[in-house]
Amino acid sequence: MKKLFVIIFLFITFHFNAQNDFLYEKPPVFSECENVEIELLQKCFDNQIFSHVFNTFKVPEIVSNENYKGDVVVLFEVDKDGDFRVIYVDAVYDELKDEAKRVFAELPKIKPGTNNGRPTYKQYSIPIKIPLVNQAVATKDLSKDEDVTLDKELTELENAAKKEYDSVNMKLVPFSNKEYKSQLNIPFTHSYYAKFDRSINLVGTNSHTASKPYMYEDISNYYDFQAEIDTLLKDTKTFAGRKLWNERLVRVEGKDYWFTIDPIFDFEVGKDTEADFSSTYNNTRGINIQGGFGKKFSFYTSFFESQGRFAQYYNQYAESIKAADEVAIIPGRGIAKDFKDNGYDYPVAEAYLSYTPFKFLNVQFGQGKNFIGDGYRSLFISDVATPHPFLKLNTTFWKIKYTSTWMWLRDVRPEVEVDGAYLPKYMATHFLSWNVSKRLNIGLFESVIWTNSNNRGFDVSYLNPIIFFRAIEFETGQDAGNALLGLSGKYKLNDNMNVYGQFIIDEFSTSDVTGGEKSWKNKFGYQLGFKYYNAFKVKNLMLQTEYNRVRPYTYSHNNVVLNYGQSNQSMAHLWGSNFSEFVLIGRYHYKRWFGNAQLVLGTRGLDFDNGTDNYSYGGDIYRDYNERPYDNGVTVGQGNKTTSVFANLQAGYVINPATNLKIFTDITFRDYNPEVQTANAINSNTVWFNIGIRTDLFNWYFDL
């Protein structure tokens, strides 16, 4: 009996039942069912199986002699060619198992099931009742519910209620990958988004590509996720093979609900030529659960338990931004504790609820990250900081998409810690994306950060999704908040090329900005980029080049808590400010194979902090901008001028496209040269080799 329960759990998606959703799926079809209405095809299939079993199954003599009563559970599939294959039989007697296999071996070849018109395998389980019972019904009665004997002592309502539990169990249907049409976010990784970036950027589309992560529901209008998965399916017959190569581990779907459960892995080992330890590694185990209820509500949750030791430069940076009383903060992931020799233990949890009450509005609440921009970097909102609570409204109508986001952030520095608790601060953003024409998109951005000054907590003034933040900041006091404005644009040159850019401004003193004296108040940054899809007529090759430049003191504030950061990391570009950067990226995929190449060249101005020169030169957004050495003549790269070269080559193979599990190897070269070495600016020249297997769900940024 225990064995039966285990099998039923593992094969929970294969229950034998009526198919209620025929939008994308059709069950296998017997010749006797070819003229049956499509809504009744599954019931007709069930009927033919039951009839065949009743007419063919011969109860073994030993079973009859012992007056056995029970079930024989048969797990079987109809493959892409329409052939029946028994996967497993669970029964008390071996004779019953052998007889069940014989009966199913005599079933004829039929038309296979289909998904979006393509042949596919279908899996089911059937209980054969012993003694035999004819569970088939006449064809004319297929549309009727199962015959349930009514209790004459109960009312009609009470009799209906007695069927409720069984009706819930029997509503399971073959899994149809509803996530690809759902309100779930597509896990944001630059490499995965590159696969469909061209499709959503074709000339004439009314898509909005800046606010990320995207929802499947939005992108499925331009890119067929199911078709892509189908082209990558491996022809494997075993349960283990399907779960490894093609499917999610646990898949459950009913008439009005579905969910999946998958393990998360990130096992890596490498060698840093500069490090004084033997090897680098990452050991992540986790679980991912996602699903949906009805057509309007989706949910997602994941938990990661990780231990790791990275390249020496990365470890040094992680320790330089550590939280109070902790060892390090792993960039983009979270607070870390000591683990063995020079290692870190860093658990991470992410989750959100997504609800679309009507066509024009989606609401999300959760713990995670967001990104605004068409580039590799963002000067508005980026995903380089650690996950944090957020509430987001996406409103889409006509040629406009309007995104409002509210975030709960933390300042984890020892100097602002209160009674052992990290200091809370809050952030709100508005982003309006307007498709001016079929080629041109313009975006308007504003954000504000405020803290718990005067015990005001989360200021409801900023909760208004259509208000101008700068006006509210002015009314509450200039030191009560830090507001920024931004402008973005994208122009599609043709289906394969587009240019994009961003401009962010963090100061509003017009006389200083236009005075020509390079005032420190000239706090702004800009981005220019270019994407080339199917580059040089090579299908699936994307090339991208990007230039970013941010002036000193941008994103900083005289109230150091009001900087544009979260957990000692920037909420925009990971370098903070006072830098210029050139990025060149190439991405290619062929079937399950992929390759990525990246080159980042940069110049930035760091602080000296050597006891003699303790000025802020504008690169560290966590410092008070009033600690600057001068007011005019401020230039990008001032201070401890540092040049860096970062290059990475990665190649790999997607093991399971449903979960984005991939095996990969990469090599990183990094040369980092400050004019003066300090505690936080260390000359470094390293080559880092790495190999691993990873469930790729988020971006790692090693180009510090």
C-alpha positions, 0 to 999 in steps of 0.5 A: 500500500505504501508503494502505491501511495508513492507511485500515485504521488510521483505520477499525480499529473497522469490521472485518468480523467476527462479533458476539460480544456481543449484550447491547446490540447487534444487527447488521443483519438480512437477510430470510434471517436472520430465523429464525437464532439471535441468536448467529449473526446477525452470521455470517449477515449476513457470509454474505449479503454474501459470497454477494452479492459472489461472485454479483454481482461481475464481475472487470474484463477488464483485471484478468483479463488481467493475472492480478492477485491481491490484495484490494479493501477496501470500507468500508461502513455500514448506516444507521439506515434499513437502506440500504447506503452505501459509505464508501471502496474501496481497490484497485489498479485504478479498475475494481475500485473502480467494480465494488465500488461497483456491487455494493454499490449492488445490495444490498437494504434490510434491517432496520438494526442496533440498540443497546438496541433503537434503530436505529443505523448499523453500519460494516464493512470487507470484503476481496474476494479477486481472483480471486473466492473464495466466502467464504460458508458454508452456513447450517447451518455458520454456527456452525462456526469458519473452515475452516483446512487442518490441517498433518498434520505438526503435532499438534492443539495446534500446529495450534490455536496456528497460528490464534491470531494470526488469531483475535485480529485477528478478534475485533474487534466493532462498538463498543458504548460499554462505558465506560458500564458500566465501572469507569471514573470519570465525569470530575468536573465540577459541571456534568456531574454535575448532569445525573444528580444528580436520578436518583441522589437519588430517594427510595428509591434506595440510592445513595451520592452523597458520594464522588466521582468516581463510577464509570459502573458505579454510576451506570448503575443509575440513569441511562442514559448510552447513551440520553442520548447517543442523543438527542443524536446528529446525523444525519451520514453522513461519517466526519469528521462522526461523529467531530466531532459524535457519537463518540470519535476512535479506538474499538476493541472486542474480545470481552474488551477495548476502548479509546478515544483522543481529543485534548484541547483547551482553547483560550480567549481573553478580556479582563480589564478590570483587567489591564495586559496585552492579553488572557487566554488558555489553550492546552491540547493533550493526549491521553486514552486509556481502556479496559477488559480483561474486566468487572473492569479499566479504565484511564485516562490523560491528558496536558495540555500547557498555556500560559496567562495568566489574569485578573490576580487569578488570576495574582497568586494563582498566584504567591503560592502558587508552589513553591520556585524556580518562577514559580507554581502554577496552582490545581488543575493544577500547577507552572508555568514562565515563558512569554512575556509574563506567561504560564505553562507548566504540564504536567499528567498524570493516570492510574489503574487501576480493578479490581473483583475482586468485586461489593463491592469496587473498588480504584483506584490512580493520580494524580488528585483525589478529593472527598467531599461533596454540595455545591459545596464540601467541608470533608472532601476537595476537588478544588481542589488539584493532582493527586497519587498515591492508592490508594482502596478502595470497599466497597459492601454492604447500605445502606453504602459505605465508602471508604478513601483513601491519598494521597501529598502534597507541601509545596513551600515553600522553607523545607521543601525538602531538597536540591532536593526537595519535602518528602513527606507522607502522608494517609489518610481513611476515609468511611462512608456509611450510608443510614439510610432511603430519605430519610436518609443519614449519613456518618462521616469521619476523616482523618490527615496525617503526615510523614516524622518519624524517617524512618518514611515511609509509616506502615503503621499507617495502612494498616489500612482499618478502624482509628480514626486518632485512636488511632494518632495518639495512640500515635505522638505528638501532633506526629507527625500531624494527625487530623480528624473529620467528620459529614455528612448528607443528607435527601431532602425529595422527588424534587426537593429535598434538604438536605445538610450537613457538620461538621468538627472539628479539636480535641478539648479539650472544656473549651475547646470548651464554655467559651464563651470563643471559644477558638482551640481551637474549630477546626471548620467546617460546611456547610448546603446545599439542591438543587432539581431541575426547579426551579419545574417547569422540566425540567433546571433545577437550583438550589443554595444553600450556606453554609460557615463555618470557624473560624480555625486549622482545618486548621492545625498547630503543625508547619507541614508537618502542615497540611491542604494539598497544594502550597500549596493546601488539601485542603478548602475553597480559602479555607482557614479563618477565613471564611464563604461563601454560594453560589448556583448555577443550572444548565440544559441543553436538548439540547446547549445549556447555561447556568450561573450562580454567585454567591459572597459571602464574608467572610474574615480574612487576615493583615497581615504588614506588619512590625508585625503579623505574627500568624497570624489563622487563615486561612492553614492553612500557618502555625503556629497558635502564632503567634496574637495571643490565645487567646480571643475568636477569631471568624470574620473576625478579622484583615484582614477581607476581603469578596468578591463573585464572579459568573459567567454561562456559556452554551455548546453541547456539540459532542461529547457522547461527549467532552464537547467544548463551546464556551462564552462566559462573563463573570465579575465579581469585587470583592475588598475587604480592609480593609488592602491587603498583598502577598497581599491586594490590592483588586481589581474586575474584569470578565473576558470569555472565549470558548473551546472545551474538552474539559471533564474537571475543575473550574476554581475561579476564585472565589478 
